Amino acid sequence: MQIRRELQPCTKAMGLRVGSRGGTGSVDIEFLCGAAVEQAIEAMLTEYDEVHWAVAWGTRNALTKALLAHPKKLVCVTFGLAFSQTDPALVDALIDLDGCRVVTKFPGGIYHPKVYAFRSGARAAAVIGSANFTAGGLGRNHEASVRITGSTSDQVLADALSFTARSAKLGKRVCAQLAQQYRLSYRVTARKPRLPRDPFDDVPPLSLKGLSSPLLGMSWPEYVASIRASAHHDIDRSLNLLQTAQGWLSSVGSFRDLTTEQRKAIAGFLGERDKSLNEELDQDWGWFGSMRGAGDFMNRIAENDRFLARAVDSIPQKGEITRAHFDRFAGLFVHAFDKSARVGGVPTATRLLAMKRPDVFLCVSKPNLAQAAASMGFAKSTLTLETYWDCVVEVIRVSDWYNFDKPRGRDGRIWECRAAMLDSIFYRPD
């Protein structure tokens, strides 16, 4: 076997080339770095009839248009979604393409290859190295790859094509729902200090309707405009009411320590006579869900039930609220009605939650249920205390407007109560 070596500087155009001949075929090997990787892949996308890729991560970049220009060439193109590093715009572009897959889980490790293989009949080529299908991998980063050209009878190229075929079996086709779920994962991951191995961890189990809801993609300016356009809420008075409840709750060690009138106000059924006791009580406590018709709930509040108080106390006044906090609240709340003919439900429970943490919880009751269900993608009949966290809280937490940094000035007050204030958008009187 004769080996020809031609040393050249590692430039954008070309690096070290080693040509070798042996076995049943002829193989030409070229070292690539910098933009030479992108140039080589772009040339082969045009030159070859079939595309066989196995790549860890990708983005919409200058080569994406060339990749998607001839969908019939895409025999098996598989991208990984680990750590939510792949651009959701690229995943969107792969929807319903027969030859394309995404890998969401890989047992025991990470789906991490960077193999770009091509074939036309007996001719074959591949670029193999460190470069992902991203702007960094194709030029900005310090990457290294080799381009191998020859035929399918060359073992190294046959192995590369076999590897891409095995990689495709690890993935799944991209449908619209998967793509939209992944976009939510991408948003959630952006807020996390640690990236999840499975991109669908902590993504709410939304229906396709919920995933497509305008609520999720609403910007902060659009959210504020919708709040201020409310025909049923006086925004300043609504915020003052929430601020009053926050002040009362933060001034005591337990919900049981509040006065009877304060508890009734927070619970949403303070009478007109009680309002005359002082200026703070003299507000429209029916906003964010009037609970005047919930007799057993009203009794538990008036009796200062200890389980109901412990439920409210289990939600931190400040800091992160977890599913465990909510589950503890729900368990104690239900326990408060063990000896009652009727059990407190979503409206009464979420009324207390919205008063305690208006930045996290929305009170869902009859006047806003239909709009909330339509906007968040759940059926009205499926909303229970057990499903509330997934159907409501998780949807709110992945929405664009919710994850906006706190603004200065008057809008900062809205931001502090942004979950509860959805009532001003969803509320429809009977």
Steps between C-alpha positions, in 0.01 A plus 500: 500500500633842407414807710524850358533786751449862406549747785314830479412771752173445693297774337131549432546335164702188580726329750720189496411252224593134506411287200511123542425207271440148615244222537224499242453875479676836499480736798602864512529660847514874560537678834257792545470781750330839519253581224637217285256265674200703390637538148558126467151409623338760275683365195403141574134591554497600135729228366346187656156345462450379858554659841574277802567702816526433873556829683467588868365854466393739228366849437348693213816619324636583156499131398145422612349628176738282299420199719124538456506603134479138384296303756519180292874491564446469876526123549579509872576831672488478878555785747517473878296709743697433821529804730264684262799627302343453157318803361120448505486678163704214350270242661203685350664474158520120534127447561363211290824447303524123451878474526539718808502399866576651840641315800340600830647232726818293494550245780826511689651804335440778248421489130813686390617414143610736224491288184401652164494220240398514133442251222437485126484142376836343582659838577508610864647770724485613860606783726569370852630701794398738776271734306131519583255641247511841668650839422774427751570150375515611138748780544494703819632233734843337510394178323677223315369245249612275218337460160517150356411433136493167323242227440253291696742207474749687721453371854523841670223647284286187525531523878404869495185427299415209729544721805257763369243228431532366856476854635173558314348201682559682831283793398141577416334691219419863564129583518347839578423411862852373570646817347281724713568302816870533429463877459353511852790289623737749340337787694499309828864396458610858438397585858673204665847506654542136394394357169281188496621187321145439379371817326139416592560493875282759679302579185127515577292224335313739272270413216590621152241774551674609818842492335366726225337746741581867441531532879834316501663724242347827623770759564514709816381819322210303349413356840500843666291646218244220544490555876446871465231447235284302745135599498433340838800583722611835633870416480623734772226392743565134419870543573421689822279212613777245437752725673273528805467121524878462463556748781267319736649158427860614539426673831396183686653162568196304388173544313331421834644820648300725268172652613176338392432789264846474342456126443157557346640770272788279383255214448277720282173539691530800733161655574409864444463567873853371567644729232405804706739401781804661333635631172703187415191282525293741291591348160328278245615161629293327233776566246714192428210270580202564726444203732166610647323181385753260653324431832728235647808697401357813662437300817856367510634855463270641769592213738869565436555137405853393587547280191393782273746730675780244472421467128546874446810503721660220292541737205813716548440874503815552292730295278440205271177303518542131420260221418569361848377826659182482296440133576533566873256791472251285308518216752441727798228695319303183421551374857325813631176370345514143636183551702319720248228398259676688221875510437677822411591504132715684250333843537532520880847346512643716223342811649718451809804416286459809282476723808809339656717497185346702215827468310446122465131414528181593316161462666290296256126526559184492291531850344851441361505119457396492134761753389771345716427155354502629143823693551687227689380203299308291753139385505291674765378168635857376562607778735525375858724577792714203390543632144521873578881510525551342155209672327550850638822562692734324258346676200545836667861421592607426141330804346717774352331786687541320833877466460557866420732680743322722751456848349530827687214734581128421500535183293719356773188469718326302228806275466489415870140380458520385139344155543198616700450795265416261216151517647463843343554338158296183553207636705161488327193584712200265484 
